[in-house]
C-alpha cells in the first residue's frame, strides 16, 4: 500500500477522518451528503471487486489442490498395482 512502510489501522482511521473533515469544511449539508454518498459508493465498489477477486483466487487454489491430490492418488494407485504384481510373483 505504501512505499514508506506499513500503515497501522489506527493511522488509516485517523487519516480518513482528517480527510473527511477537511473535505467537508467548505461544503453545505447537501454537498456533504452528495460527496459522502459518492465516497460510500466507491468504497462499496472496491469491496465488491476485492471480494470477487478473493473468491476467484480461492477457487483457483482449490483447483490446484484438487489436481495435486488427484496426481497423488494416481501415484498411490500405481504403487498399489506394483505391490500386487510383486505379491503375485
TORTOR-186694 format. One record per residue: x, y, z of N, C-alpha, C in turn; residue in one letter. Coordinates in steps of 0.001 Angstrom, whole numbers, plus 500000, padded with zeros to 6 digits. Each point is the difference from the previous one (the first is absolute). Example, Ala and Ser with C-alpha at 12.3 -4.5 7.8 and 13.67 -1.06 7.14 Angstrom:
2
513190494310507800499110501190500000500900501200500000A 499650501050499280500820501190500060499230501090500730S 
//
This chain:
89
500817498812500000499183501188500000500861501253500000X 501100499948500765500844501175500120501454499600499856X 500786500868499364501417499718499875500767500448501235X 499342500667500922500638500500501219499867499016501150X 499481498844499769499813499017501051498536499782500287X 499726499037500864498593499679500297499304501130500757X 498732500165499698499174500994500695499046499228500898X 499928500400501253499119499301500939498544500359499733X 499110499171500517498565500266499844499615501297500706X 500664500296501103499713501247500717500398501209499158X 501149499913499322500460501106499161499062500207498810X 499538498912499417499067500103498870498696500647500463X 499522499615501180498769500571500541500153501494500247X 501100500379500604500253501423500259500109500767498692X 500720499450499033500173500654498706498661500179499286X 499182498950499975498713500110499310499075500999500696X 500042500036501333499195500977500744500457501421499691X 501299500199499987500546501317499691499616500444498592X 500101499088499040499607500328498617498518500360499944X 499166499230500702498572500292500026499691501374500563X 500655500346501089499783501322500611500460501095499053X 501177499844499400500520501020499086499107500173498769X 499488498873499468499134500084498820498675500692500312X 499513499849501222498673500531500336500015501474500388X 501160500561500221500069501367500532499267501041499155X 500149499975498699499402501045499148498730499518499301X 499430498896500455498804499452499357498776500209500884X 498850500241499354498765500060500778499526498565500258X 498903499872500735499514498685500414499683499114498791X 499344500558498991499664499213498807501253499518499282X 500971500871499863501247499633499331500772498944500801X 499951500120501313500642498992500853499335498637499804X 498663499991499950499279498745499768500331499403498643X 500042500835498979500312499520498651501410499407499976X 500964500733500527501376499512500012500119498724500837X 499344499970501152500014498798500837499434498796499282X 498885500190499300499393498892499255500902499520498869X 500668500939499335500925499615498926501145499169500574X 500563500446501115501112499267500614499561498619500494X 498795499922500562499469498699500431499837499073498806X 499480500534498893499817499203498793501338499481499476X 501015500862500016501337499581499574500513498885500914X 499806500168501296500420498982500963499303498673499772X 498699500044499719499252498769499738500516499303498748X 500314500773498975500531499422498765501348499324500259X 500856500667500768501311499430500312499874498706500808X 499114499996500988499806498804500823499433498854499164X 499066500308499108499418498974499132501059499396499092X 500814500841499387501059499518499109500996499146500783X 500414500465501171500958499250500821499428498645500408X 498718499970500346499356498744500393499971499013498844X 499640500486498827499946499117498829501389499472499642X 501006500852500091501369499560499718500459498967501023X 499630500186501266500361499037501047499332498654499739X 498730500025499587499285498754499690500658499290498827X 500346500755498960500652499397498834501346499391500379X 500756500687500831501295499487500440499807498732500828X 499007500002500883499712498826500816499610498816499124X 499158500263498988499585498932499100501181499460499208X 500879500886499536501178499570499255500908499146500875X 500203500425501249500820499225500926499368498635500258X 498672499976500101499289498734500198500181499071498820X 499957500537498780500202499182498804501406499422499983X 500985500826500332501381499524500026500182498921501054X 499367500186501145500095499019501065499336498685499575X 498848500091499321499326498798499513500852499263498982X 500656500751499111500869499370499007501155499276500673X 500573500612501032501096499381500734499532498723500692X 498833500048500616499457498821500680499742498885499000X 499437500332498832499750498984498969501306499371499527X 501024500816499835501306499490499579500565499057501061X 499864500376501267500488499152501086499219498689500063X 498685500067499763499187498782499981500416499077498859X 500287500578498839500472499206498868501317499310500337X 500893500738500656501289499422500386499802498873501009X 499108500200500952499721498953500988499396498765499341X 499084500217499064499408498865499279501057499238499210X 500937500716499406501092499345499267500853499171500949X 500294500552501168500790499264500987499250498769500504X 498692500127500181499184498860500431500032498907498939X 499871500406498750500035499013498914501358499305499925X 501087500719500220501339499395500010500126499013501137X 499479500372501176500037499082501146499188498742499738X 498861500141499362499167498839499651500739499069499053X 500696500574499028500772499196499048501144499271500712X 500647500680500948501088499379500738499492498869500871X 498812500159500561499423498949500823499665498782499152X 499518500192498792499646498905499101501237499213499588X 501109500660499894501243499337499548500704499410501162X 
//
